[in-house]
């Protein structure tokens, strides 16, 4: 399995915009952008353009924020397909060959399902403790690395036991360097990691 140390590019699908109230994700992505290309996708804006497109500005050693645009005369299904096509076009335009996807939202699962990511990271620490829906169950199964907060460890372990029928070992990540090492050591099945200090 490829990992962050070996030069993968990151695409981020977050429930929040870059630089918003969730400072942990913004800080972490800014840190990773010093050594990797990080593309932070905002939610698409609908009705501001006549055709599907995206806009972004690139800066050296900084997070690249990507804003997709979709026309208003598309059905919900066509909007989802249009967004997927835009992301695939973006991957080709940026010549992304080794892809890691980072998400804190199960709503990104339909996109992840159709993208050829070598590593999938589910940042569950920001998600409220609610009953798992089918998208989250699929994401938990697909994820190579799952980040949790220390406050909901019992809930996480119960979910993973039901999904994997296996006991998950507890690990604590204290900084982004440990995150990269976790990916390097990660096996082919998801493991739970709890975030601390800089990561929280």
C-alpha positions in Angstrom: 0.0 0.0 0.0 1.3 3.4 -0.9 1.5 5.9 1.9 2.0 9.7 2.5 5.7 9.3 2.8 6.0 8.0 -0.7 4.8 11.1 -2.5 1.0 10.6 -2.8 -1.3 13.6 -3.5 -4.2 14.3 -1.2 -7.7 15.2 -2.2 -9.9 16.4 0.8 -13.7 16.2 0.9 -14.7 18.0 4.1 -18.1 19.0 5.6 -16.4 22.4 6.3 -14.6 24.9 4.0 -10.9 25.3 4.3 -10.0 27.9 7.0 -13.5 27.7 8.6 -14.3 26.9 12.3 -12.7 23.5 12.0 -9.1 24.7 12.6 -7.7 21.2 13.2 -8.3 20.1 9.6 -7.0 23.4 8.2 -3.9 23.3 10.3 -3.2 19.6 9.5 -3.7 20.1 5.7 -1.5 23.2 5.8 1.2 21.1 7.5 0.9 18.3 5.0 1.0 20.8 2.1 4.7 21.5 2.9 5.6 18.0 1.6 2.6 16.9 -0.5 0.2 18.4 -2.9 -3.1 18.9 -1.1 -6.3 19.7 -3.0 -9.2 20.8 -0.7 -12.5 20.5 -2.5 -15.3 22.8 -1.4 -19.0 21.9 -2.0 -20.2 22.8 -5.5 -21.9 26.1 -6.1 -25.0 25.6 -8.3 -26.5 28.1 -10.7 -23.6 30.5 -11.1 -22.3 29.1 -14.4 -23.9 27.8 -17.6 -21.7 24.7 -17.7 -19.8 22.5 -15.2 -16.4 23.8 -14.3 -14.0 24.4 -11.4 -11.8 27.2 -10.3 -8.6 27.0 -8.2 -5.4 28.9 -7.6 -2.2 27.1 -6.9 0.5 28.3 -4.5 3.8 26.6 -3.7 3.7 24.6 -0.4 0.2 25.6 0.3 -3.3 24.0 0.2 -5.0 24.3 -3.1 -8.7 25.1 -2.6 -10.9 23.8 -5.5 -14.3 25.3 -6.1 -16.6 23.3 -8.4 -19.5 25.0 -10.3 -22.6 23.3 -11.6 -25.4 24.7 -13.8 -28.8 25.0 -12.2 -30.6 23.1 -15.1 -29.3 19.7 -13.9 -31.2 17.1 -11.9 -29.8 16.0 -8.5 -28.6 12.8 -10.1 -26.9 14.8 -13.0 -25.3 17.1 -10.4 -23.7 14.2 -8.6 -22.5 12.7 -11.9 -21.3 16.2 -13.0 -19.3 16.7 -9.8 -17.7 13.3 -10.2 -16.8 14.1 -13.8 -15.2 17.4 -12.7 -13.1 15.6 -10.1 -11.9 13.1 -12.6 -11.1 15.9 -15.0 -9.2 17.6 -12.2 -7.2 14.5 -11.5 -6.2 14.2 -15.1 -5.4 17.9 -15.4 -3.1 17.8 -12.3 -1.6 14.4 -13.4 -2.4 12.8 -10.1 -1.1 9.2 -10.3 -1.0 8.3 -6.6 -4.1 9.4 -4.7 -5.0 9.6 -1.0 -8.5 10.7 -0.1 -9.1 12.4 3.2 -12.8 12.9 4.3 -14.7 13.7 7.4 -18.1 13.1 5.8 -19.8 9.9 4.8 -21.7 11.9 2.1 -18.4 11.8 0.1 -18.7 8.0 -0.1 -20.4 7.9 -3.5 -17.5 10.0 -4.9 -14.9 7.8 -3.2 -16.5 4.7 -4.6 -15.7 5.8 -8.2 -12.2 7.2 -7.6 -9.1 5.1 -7.7 -7.6 6.1 -4.3 -4.7 4.0 -3.0 -5.4 5.2 0.6 -8.7 6.4 2.1 -8.6 8.3 5.5 -11.9 8.8 7.4 -11.6 11.6 9.9 -14.4 10.5 12.2 -13.3 12.6 15.1 -15.4 15.6 13.8 -18.5 13.6 13.3 -21.3 13.7 15.9 -22.2 10.5 17.7 -25.2 9.4 15.7 -26.4 6.0 14.4 -24.4 4.9 11.4 -26.1 5.1 8.1 -25.3 2.9 5.1 -22.9 5.4 3.6 -20.8 5.5 6.8 -20.8 1.8 7.1 -19.4 1.6 3.6 -16.8 4.2 4.4 -15.7 2.4 7.5 -15.2 -0.7 5.5 -13.4 1.1 2.7 -11.1 3.3 5.0 -7.5 2.4 5.4 -7.1 4.7 8.4 -9.8 5.9 10.8 -9.2 8.9 13.1 -11.4 9.1 16.2 -11.6 11.3 19.3 -11.0 9.8 22.7 -14.5 10.6 23.8 -16.3 8.1 21.6 -13.9 5.2 21.6 -16.5 2.7 22.9 -18.9 3.6 20.1 -16.2 3.3 17.5 -15.0 -0.1 18.7 -18.6 -1.5 18.7 -19.1 -0.3 15.2 -15.8 -1.8 13.9 -16.4 -5.1 15.7 -19.7 -5.4 13.9 -18.3 -4.4 10.6 -15.0 -6.3 10.7 -15.7 -9.0 13.3 -12.2 -8.3 14.6 -10.7 -6.6 17.6 -9.1 -3.2 16.7 -5.9 -2.1 18.4 -5.8 1.4 20.0 -3.2 3.9 18.8 -2.8 7.6 19.7 -1.5 10.1 17.2 0.2 13.2 18.7 1.3 15.1 15.5 1.2 14.9 11.7 4.5 13.1 11.5 3.0 10.2 13.5 0.0 10.2 11.1 2.4 9.6 8.1 4.1 6.8 10.1 0.8 5.3 10.8 0.0 5.1 7.1 3.4 3.6 6.5 2.8 0.8 9.0 -0.8 0.3 8.2 -2.0 -3.1 7.2 -4.7 -3.9 4.6 -7.5 -3.6 7.1 -8.7 -0.4 8.9 -7.4 0.5 12.3 -8.6 3.0 14.8 -6.3 5.9 15.7 -7.2 8.5 18.4 -6.0 12.1 17.9 -4.3 14.2 20.5 -2.7 17.6 21.0 -1.9 19.2 17.6 -4.3 16.8 15.9 -7.3 17.9 18.0 
